[in-house]
Amino acid sequence: MSDFVIQFGHPQRVEHIVKQLRDRPGLESRCVQVEQFAWGRVILQLPRSKELIPWRDNTRLLACVGRPRLIGDNILHDEQYLSRLALKWPNSDPSRLLDELTGLFALLACNDKIIEIITDPLGAQPVYTAHAPSGKLVGMGTDVESLAVLSERGTDFDQVSVAELLVYNNVTFPFSTRHGIQEVSPGAHIQIGSLDGAPSYTESVYFSPSEPATEVPNRQLMQSTVEAIQSAAADITKGVDTVAVTLSGGLDSRVVLAALPASLERTAVTYATHENLETETAQLVAQAAGATHMFAWRSEDYFSDLLLNRGPRLLGMERRAATHGMCIIDNQLDERFDVVLGGQLSDTLFKGHYQPWKQQIRLQSNGPLQRGKNLAKCVLGRSTRHHPPSATSTIGRFQLERELLPHVRAEVRNRRRQRVLEVQKLRPTTAEEWARFWPISRQDDIAHVLGNAKLFPFESLFLHRSLIRTAMDYTPSQRLNGWLANQAYSQVFGRLGTIVNANTGRPARSYQARRPARSSVQDRSIEGAGVRPWNRVQHSWVDNVLMQKLDPAWQDVRQRLASSPVLDVFAEILRRSPKALVQEYDEELPGSMNQMYIQLAMQMDRLLHQ
């Protein structure tokens, strides 16, 4: 199921919510089902997979978003898997489920007296509560835009959240872009009772990503990582006949493909606009793995349409709308496989992608190579001072807070500081890093995962519970630049490691490579009269800056926004002129901030004109 919305009471807004759900790209043909209860209704957009359709008997409804599974279970070829889960979830006691549930999901059970929701261990699939301006709880669900309609919060924008999206491309947990709508806890069992009056709300957390009491030795942790990858791949594909892996030219998707049982019918799917270094590398990897390889082709205008139209319509305002898996739908591959697997979140959980830069410097300085470099600089009279990373980098975005008005900047910093203090209770030494991506719904690139999960049966290997538990044990020094995880990955992908890593230009086993080097796979020339300049790249994405500057589609949007009332909203957030930011690409700001500004302005403008 793509989404559910719980509505308390019976106001006449159900048709607006049904329209909101069905108008989203890729989901237009999905049936929306309304289940009535004494306290209100549940609105469900049904899944493509028949195994996970909602189950209801005379008194109780069980439904889900995503792909909840009990470890070891085969959900395929079971036309009512949720009925099996219902047997293990009797009388408001889900204890038989909580230790074994895995994947990205939100699980819902309700009757006329009580509503229960279970969120996945790391909160990859968000669930929100919605309060009306009066403070009354009027709804819950997985789609903020539908809840905004329900709670009359469509244009009640949270300025601090909008500012966070501009600077960091994410919003601090538990807030959303609207006042009165907040995310519930990850890894929690939620109960809403007293449904004949004012609903009561309780949470019980069943999973917390605590730091280990003692550091796990490197060799032991590496072996645990290898075993967790292999067991996760076997478990996710249990009972599966056809499986696809979204394969790039890098390491993370390669390890997913290599970990799959050889007995499966495996297909590697590579997103492509043109043949280039990455597509050639992916073909070599698939061939060496003995898997079928195919492309999910994208048009020249794919990315502009995705970022300005389809992505925001699918995922709303809460995150950057880079739902790259839309090309799976475009190529009619969404019904071809039992499940599609990806390697997303590997960098986040295992490779220190959000590790604070000062912590990285300290850890690197402790190494003999860096100590030698510092000594040489001292002898030569050169400064050993370390400068912050570029504001274009994930860990350097904090510098963009300078673009906010002082009072907004102070609120953003306070909000994020408070979140770090909360995470510190579980992860004393890694709170600053984990606050950036836990719950996983707050990771700034999670649109890849959430978009895929709405559109077709999808899982990220690294959201399997065995890998989550392993990632929890990694210390900062073990996550630094992914050195330990990449060694574990090389053990899994074996001979596939002799093929170049398209991101470094070196064989994949050269996990310590920092700079491009010569390789047997060379850059491809991308020519032709119809080729857009921003698509002449050697990776699987796009030249985001060139696209924003040159594509007529972006200029059209800028013209439409030139006199929009949304400029007044941004005037209360930004130091720069909102009108100037709309008129042309700002060279002083990174591409991510320029893009996020136009995306938000466009979405907010539409809401203000409704």
N, C-alpha and C positions, 0 to 999 in steps of 0.2 A: 504494500500500500504506500502511496506517495505521501499522504498526510491524513491526520484526523483533527477535528475541531469539536470540542465539547462545549455545549451552550447550556448555561443554567437559566431556567425559565423558558418562556415561549414567545419572546418578541418576534415580530414578523420580519426577520432579516435573513432567514435561511437562504432565500433565493440569491441574495447578494454574495453570500459565502460560497454557494455552489458555483456561481459564475466566476468568482475569483479563482477557485480551484481549477475549473475546467478551461479557463482562458489561457492557461500557461502552455508554452510551447513544448511539444513532445508528450503532453498529457491530455490533449483535446479529446481523444477518443476514450479516455478512461472513465468508466461509470462512477458517478457520485451517488452514494447510498446514504439515506437518512434513517437512523434508528431512534425511535421514540421511547422515552422513559417518563415516569411520573414527575421527575425533577427537571426535565428538559429534553435535550436530544444530543446525539452524536452524529456528526457528518463525516463520512468516510469516503476517500477517493481510493477505489479498489486497485490492488496490485495487478501486474501482468501475470505473475506466477499464481496458478490455480492452487498451489499447495498452501499459500499464505492468505487465502481469502478469509474474511471475518467469519467467525463461528458463533452461532447463537442457538441456545435451546429455549425452553419456555420462560426462563427467568434471567439468563445471563448472556452477556456479549463478551467475546474475546476478539481483539483485533491488534494489529501491529503496523508499525512503519519500519522499513528496513528489512533485515533478514535475521531475526532472532533464532538462535539454535542452541540446543544443549550439546555440550561437547560430546562427540561420539555418535550423535544422532544423524540419520539420513532423512532430510526433509523432502527430498524429491520422491516422486511416485507415491506420495502419501497425500491424497487429495484434501485432507483436513488435518494438517499438522498442528494447527492451533487447538484442535479438539484434544490432541494428545497432551499438549501443554496444560489444557484446562484440568485434566485428570491429576496433574501434579501441582495444581494451584487451587486447592479446595478451601472454602470458608475463610477467605482473606488471609491465608497463610501460604506465602510463596517460598517458604524456606527450602523446599525440595528443588526449587529452580535456581536460586540466587548463586549458589556456588558453581553452577555449571553453565550458566548463560554466557554466550560469547557473540561477538560481532557488533555491527552498528544497528541499533534498534531503539524503538520505544514500544513497550508492550502495554496494552490497555485491557482491563477487565472491569465490567460494571454491571450492576443490576439496579433495581429501584431504590436500594437503600445505601449503596456505597459505590465509589469509584476508586479503582486502584491503577496506578501507573508504575512501571519499572523502567528506569532509564539505563542505558548500557554502561558498562564499567567506567569508561573514560568520558562519557557524555558526548560522544561524537554526534549523535542525533539529538538535537535540542528539543526540549518540551518547555512551554511557557505558560505562566498564569497571566490573565488579563483582568484588570480592575477598571471599572468605569470611573469617570471623573469624581463620582460620589464616594469612591473607595470600595464599592461593592464588587466582590468576585463574580464576574459574569461569564467567564470562559477559560478554557485551557486548550492547548493543542500544540501542533508542530509547525504551524505556518503563521508567522507574525502578521503578514498582511491581512489574512482572514480574521485574526484576533483584533487587529486594529479596526476593521469594519464592525465587528461585534461589539467592541467596547467604545466605539465612537472616538477612537484615538488616531484616525488616519493622518491628520495634520498636526497632531500634538507632539511635535518633534522634540527630542531631547538634545539640546544644543551640545552638551558635553559628549554624548555618544557620536553625534555627527562630526565633532572635532576629532575624536579618536579615530574614526574611520578615515578622515583626511590624512592624519599624521601616521597612524600605525596600520591602517587597513583592517582593524578589528575593533571591537567594543569590549571593554572590561566586563567580565562576568560579575553579576547576573543581569546587567542592564541590557536594554535594547534601544533601538532608534526612537521609540515612543515612550513617553511617560506612562506608568501604570502597567507596562508589560515587561515581565522579568522571567529569566530562565530558572527552572528548578534545578536541584542539585544533581550532579552526575552520580552514577552508581547508587541510585536510591530507589527505595520502595515508598511510594507516595499514596496516602489514603485521604479521600475526601468523604466525610460523613455528614450527618445531620442535614440531609438533602431536602428535608421538608421545611427547613427554615434557612438560617444563615449557614452556608456550608462551613464545616470545620476542616482544617488542613493540617496533616502531620507528615513528616518525612523521617525515614529511617535509612541511613546510609549503610549499604552492605559492602561497598568496595571503596577503599581509599588507597591512592598510590604513595604509600609511605616510603621514606628512605630506609635502606637496610641498616640494621644495627651495626654491622661490621662490613668492611669492604670485601667483596668477593675477589679472590685472586684472578689475575688476567686469564690464565690458561683455563681455569674452571669456568669463568664467565663466557669465554669464547666458545667452549664446548656446549655450554647451556644454550647459547644463541643458535648454534648450528642445529641442535636437537629441537629447539622451539620452532625454528623455521620449517624443518621437515615435518614435525608433528602437526603444525598449523596447516600446511599445505595438504597433508593427507586428510585432516579432519574436515576442512572446508569443502573438499571435493569428494567426500564420501558419498557414494551412490550416484555421482555425476557421470553422465555419458559424454557430454561435450563441454569443454571449458576453454575460455579465451583469456589471454593475458595481454594487457595493454603494454606493449613493448617499445621502449625507446632505445637509444644507443648507450645508455648509462648502466649503472650497476644494480640499482634497486629492483627494477623490473626484470633484469636478467636473473637475479637470484630467485625471484618468484617463479619464473619459467623453469629454471633448473630444479627447483624443489618439488615440482609436480610429479606425481607417480607416472612412470613411463607408460603404464598400461592405458592411460587416458587418451582420448582423442583431443590433442592439444593444438590450439591455433593461437599464433601471435598476431596481434592487430597493432599496427603502427599508424598513428595520426600523421597525415602528410598533406601538404599543399603542393610541393614539388619534390622530386627526388633530389637528395642532398647527402651530406656526410652521415647524418643520423639515420636516414632511411636505409642507406647501404649497409651501415653497421648493424642495424636491426635485422636485415635480411640474412647477414652472415651468422648472427647469433641464433636465429630461428633454424636455419639450415643445420648448424652444428648441433643443435638440441634435438633435431629430428622432428620439429614441429612444422605444421603448415603455417605459411606466412601470408598475410593479406594487408592491404592498406585501407584505412578509413579516409577517403579523399575529402579534401576541403576546397571550397571555391576560393577565388582570389579575394572575395569580399567577406569571407567567413568570419574573420575576427572582428571586423567592425560591426557586423550584424550581431555577433555574439555579445560583444561588450556594450553595445548601445541599445539592443533590442531583446534578444532571446534570453540572455543570461539574467538581466535584471527582472524580466517578467517571470522567469522560473523561480528565482531565489529571493526576490524582494530586495530590501535595502540593507539587510544586516551584514553583508559581506561583499567583497569584490566579486564581480559576477563572471569570473573566468571558468565557466563550465565547459571545459574543452571536450568532454565526452559527448557533446551534442552531435558530433560527427558520426558517432555510432548509430544514432537514430537516422541521420541523413543518408547513410549507406545501407539502411535497413538490416543492420546486424543485431539489433536489439532482441529479436526473437530467434536468433540462430543458435544461441548457446544457453546451456542450463545456468551457468554463472560466468561472470566476467571478473577477473582478478586483477588487482593493481598493486604497485609497490609504494603507493603514497604513504607519507608519514614516517618513512624510514629515517630520513634526515632529522625529523623533529624528535623522534623518540630515542634514536641510537647515535646520532652524529653531531649533537650539540649545535643544531642550526640556530637556536635561540640563546645560546650561551652568551652571557654578557661579555662585552669586549675586554673589560678590565680583568675579568677572570681568565679569559683566554691568554691575555698578555702574561699574567702571573704564572700560569701553567707552562706556557712556552718558555718563559725566562728560566724556569727550573731545569730545562734540558741542557745538556752539554753543548749542543750546537749554538743555542742562543746565548749562553754564557760566554762562549768564545767570541761571538760577534760583538757582544757588548764590550768585552775587554779590548778588542781591536779598535772599536770606536773611541774608547777612552784614550788609548795610546795615540790615536790620530787627532785627538782633540775634537771629535765629533759628538753631537748630542745623542744621548741614548733615550731621550724622551719619546714616548709613544703618543701618537695622535689618534683621536677618535676615528672610527671607520666612516666611510662616506655615508651621507644621508640617503643615498640611493640603496644602501644595503639594508637587510632586514634588521640587523642589530645597531644600525646607525640612525634609524628613523627618529629617535628621540630628539635629534637636533632640529627637526621640523616643528617642534613645539613653539619655536620662536615666531612662527607664522600666525599664531593664535593671539587674540586679544588677551591682555594680562589676566583678567578675571577668569576667562575660559581656560587659559593655560594652567592657572592655579587649581582649578577644579579637576582638570584632567590629571594633573600630577598627584593630587590628593587621592582621587579615585584609584589610580594605579598603585599608589603607595599602600593604601589600605588593603588592596587585593594581595600584594606581596606579603603583608603581615599575616593575612589569613592562611596563605599557602605555607608560610613558614612553620606553622604548627605541625604540618605533616612532613615538610621537606626543608629542614633548617638550613642546609647548605646550598640548596638548588632552588630556593623559592623564587628568586628573581627570574630565572629561566622558565620554570614551570608555570609561573603566573601568565606568561605570554601565550601558552597553548593549552592549559588545562582549565576547564573542560576542553576537549579537542574541538568542540564546536567553535571555539574562539581562536583557533589557529588561523592565521590570515590567508592561507591558501586552501582552506577546507572546502571551497566551492567545487573543486575537482571531485571530491568524494561525495559530498551531499548531492550535487547535481547528478552524478552517475547513479547513485542509489535511488533517486526519484524516477529516473528514466528507464532503468533496466536492472535485472538481478545482478548486483555488484557487491564485491567485498574488497577491502584492502587487507592483504595478508597481515599487515602489521597491527591491525586492530583485533587480532585473535588474542584470546585471553592468555595463552601461553607466552606470546611475545610481549604482551603488556607487562606481565610479571617479570620477565627477563629484563626489559628496559628499565623497570623501576630500580634494579640493582646496579645500574651503571653509575659510577661516580663521575664528577666533572672531568677528571683526568682521563678516564676511560672513554668518555664521549668526545674528547677534544679532536676535532677534524675527522671524526669517524674512524680513527686508526684501528681500534679494536674490532668494531663491527665489520669493517671492510675485510679484515683478515678472516673473520668468521664467514663472510659472504663468499670469499674466494674458495673456501673449503667446500661450500655448497655447489657453486657453479663450475668447479673443476676446470675442464679443458675449455669451457666457454671463456675462461679468464685470459686465454691467449689472444682473443679478439680485442681490438682496440676499444677503449672507452671513449665514446664520441665527445665527452665533456673535457677530456684532458689530452687526447691524442696519443695516449700510451696504452699498452695492453692493460686490461682490466685488473690484472694481478698487481700492477704497479700502483697499489692503493695509496702510496705516499706522494704520488706525483702532484706537483703544484702548477707546472707550466706546460703548455702545449708542446708536443714534440712531433717529429716526423713519424709517420706510420704508413702501413700498407694501404689504408683507406684514405683517400684524398678528398678534399673539398670538390663538390660538383659545381660546375658553371650553370647558373640559372638564368637563361635568356628567353627572349620572346617578346613580341609586341604587346601581348596582353598581360605580361607579368607586372604586378604592382611592385614598386621599389621596396616596400616594407616586407614583402614576401621573399626577397632574395637573401635568405638566411640558411645556415647550415645545421640548424637545430629544428625542433618540432614546433616552435612557437612563431613569433612574429617580431619584427623590429617595432616595438610599441611606440617609440618616440616618433619615428618617421610616419607611422600610420596616423598618429594624432595630428601631425603637422600637415600632411599632404592629402589625406583621404577626403574627398568631397563630402562623404557622409558625416564626418566629424564637423566640417564647416557648416553643413546644413543645421546640425543640432545647435551649434554655437549661435547661429543667426536666430533660431527660434527662441533661444534662451535670453537673447539680448535685452528684452524688455520684460522678463518674467518677474513676478513677485517673489520668486525664490531668492533673488539677489538681496532682498531686504533681510531674509533669514541669515544668509551668509555674512551680511554686513555686521551682524551681532556676534560673529564667531571669528572672523579673519581680520588680520591687520591690513592685508592687501585689498585692493579694490575688487570686489566680486565681479563687477562688470568687465574689468580688464582681463580677469581670468577666463571669462566666457569668450571674450572677443578673439583671443589667440592663445596659442600654447605659450606657457611661461618658461623661458629658458633657465631661470634661476631655481626652478623647482624640479624634482625628479619626475620621471614619466608616471610613476605610480600615483603621485599626488595629483598631477594634472588629470589623469584618467579617473581617479576616484571622485574628484570634484565634478567633472562632467556627468559621471554616472549618477551621483547623488542629486545634482541639480536637475537632471532630466526626470528622475523618479519623483522628486518632491514637487516639481512643476506640474507634473501630471495630476498628483493628488490635490494640489491647490486649485486646480481648474475643474475638479469633479463637482 
